[in-house]
Amino acid sequence: MTSSPIWHPFTQHALEPSMRRIRSAEGAWLEASDGQRIFDGVSSWWVITHGHRHPKIVAAIEKQAATLDQVIFAGFTHEPAEEVAAGLVEIAPKGLSHVFFSDSGSTSVEVALKMALGYWKNIGIKRTRILALEHAYHGDTIGTMSAGARGVFNAAYEPLLFEVGRIPYPKPHHAQPTFDALEIACRKGDVAAFICEPLILGAGGMLIYDAETLKEMHRICRAHDVLFIADEVMTCFGRTGTIFACEQAGIAPDIMCVAKGLTGGSLPLAVTLCTAPIYDAHLSKDRTRTFFHSSSYTANPIACAAAAANLEIWRTEPVIERIVALSQNQALCLNDLQPDPRFSNLRQLGTIAAFELSTVAPGYLADVALVLRARLLERGVLLRPLGSTVYIMPPYCTTKHELRSVYRAISDAVDEVLT
Ligand SMILES: *Cc1c(COP(=O)(O)O)cnc(C)c1O
């Protein structure tokens, strides 16, 4: 047992007595304090986009830290925040004209839910119900857990969670039950907003659905004046092949949450974008209509400088080309696994690849994930299977050669674990 006072996230310390100590990172690689190089196959929990320590982001952070570190964001503004807000409005789906800053994905979702409820309250219509998808994940705070799927992860907190209308996950080629349930729920007239992860449910198991389905869910919400919240916390900044996943469906949500890749993964920063009607509903000489939300570090200048540098990288470097190349390499690697009976339900969305371990019996899941993780780490690959679901979500700088060696490591590790 370690004597560290640190309590790690999503970690059962009784099963994982020690943590690897990482001393540096570059590109797609981490370096442990014993010198081992570890391939970052989960982009350090889905946040790193271009690669670790992109020189332009590092330079922007250094420059900003030497000028203005932090300032209260109520009553004050600063150039990095203005640059980020203007840059985001420019690339976001049409109509998202206002930007509220916060500091994590969970907070950006909390802000989205509060904006939605505040909108209806301020225009004097009683709509307070939230709809969310089965298998959804929106964060680990009380509000976002409420919107997320219920299970072992939040059973203890159930008494604190508010009830939401649960819409079945749109299974590929069988989305009709989703549309029907959404239609029926929306018709009741008490729904404030529907929240979903566009195109892929991440923590729920990398469950992919198509753009037509997203478009139809959006159409149904529109038809019933239900606000559509797109949680792009994971999907933003190229993960799914486009800057935002919503682009692929040609939809403009009423509210959009953006976090993980916003600073290229270098610093915590999040935003919630919304349309003019939502902002305007809060605009009044009447102080009770104020949007009552803030975090101490709202729009921290250093984090904003990192995000501004990220936007600049997207404007000036061939980021989409890198994403396309990585996506093609993922497809090639997955294709090689296709005939292998150990793997099933191979699937891909943009830079994300996932599959199931076919021979793993339920109940044994958690153990396998843990052992597999350990065997992969011995081979210098960081992956974090979700139960029997293995996924590979590397930084965009990953080469074909690197990716192939990751898949080789998976094959070898699975051999060792499952035989
Ligand atoms: C990670 C994630 C969140 C929560 O973001 P944090 O920064 O971890 O609070 C919310 N929604 C989705 C879709 C996510 O993947």
The ligand as an SDF file (V2000), in Angstrom:
LIG
                    3D

 15 15  0  0  0  0  0  0  0  0999 V2000
  -15.8580   14.2640  -19.7150 C   0  0  0  0  0  0  0  0  0  0  0  0
  -17.2540   14.6460  -20.0400 C   0  0  0  0  0  0  0  0  0  0  0  0
  -17.9700   15.5240  -19.2120 C   0  0  0  0  0  0  0  0  0  0  0  0
  -17.4040   16.0540  -17.9070 C   0  0  0  0  0  0  0  0  0  0  0  0
  -16.2910   16.8440  -18.1290 O   0  0  0  0  0  0  0  0  0  0  0  0
  -15.2720   17.1330  -16.9030 P   0  0  0  0  0  0  0  0  0  0  0  0
  -14.3190   18.1180  -17.4590 O   0  0  0  0  0  0  0  0  0  0  0  0
  -14.6420   15.8190  -16.5760 O   0  0  0  0  0  0  0  0  0  0  0  0
  -16.0820   17.6610  -15.7860 O   0  0  0  0  0  0  0  0  0  0  0  0
  -19.2390   15.9040  -19.5980 C   0  0  0  0  0  0  0  0  0  0  0  0
  -19.7840   15.4340  -20.7490 N   0  0  0  0  0  0  0  0  0  0  0  0
  -19.1270   14.5840  -21.5580 C   0  0  0  0  0  0  0  0  0  0  0  0
  -19.7900   14.1220  -22.8130 C   0  0  0  0  0  0  0  0  0  0  0  0
  -17.8500   14.1440  -21.2180 C   0  0  0  0  0  0  0  0  0  0  0  0
  -17.2080   13.2720  -21.9970 O   0  0  0  0  0  0  0  0  0  0  0  0
  1  2  1  0
  2  3  1  0
  2 14  2  0
  3  4  1  0
  3 10  2  0
  4  5  1  0
  5  6  1  0
  6  7  2  0
  6  8  1  0
  6  9  1  0
 10 11  1  0
 11 12  2  0
 12 13  1  0
 12 14  1  0
 14 15  1  0
M  END
$$$$
